[in-house]
């Protein structure tokens, strides 16, 4: 609770516009987030763009995948190939929002959480890395990776 209050106060102090629009309500059921954060499905093309963008999603820093056009893919995390066959949309959403809920020792960023984090760059203090729409876009794309 104290960490959340501190994050909100810091965000207000730096004029955080993301918190001003409020984070979408996230309901966790078991190991999934059953409902879309936006109420609508994500856009697959935008999701692909986020996954491949090394300045936004940063996915390829740790993951590799079926992207032969992309050089220097990561090898610290599971290959994204077949992601949609391994996990449901609801499970993918949980992993994107805050994978710490599944594995407290994970190195994967919590893309839609801003509390309980350590060593956060000032530019990201008090706000999530991705918007609710971006989370849904990435989830929609990852769900298409079936092979």
Secondary structure, 3 states (H helix, E strand, C coil): CHHHHHHHHHHHHCCCHHHHCCCCCCCCECCECCCCCCCCCCCHHHHHHHHHCCCCCCHHHHCCCCCCCCCCCCCCCCCCCCHHHHCCHHHHHHHHHHHHHCCCCCCCCCCCCCCCCCCCCHHHCCCCCCCHHHHHHHHHHHHHCCC
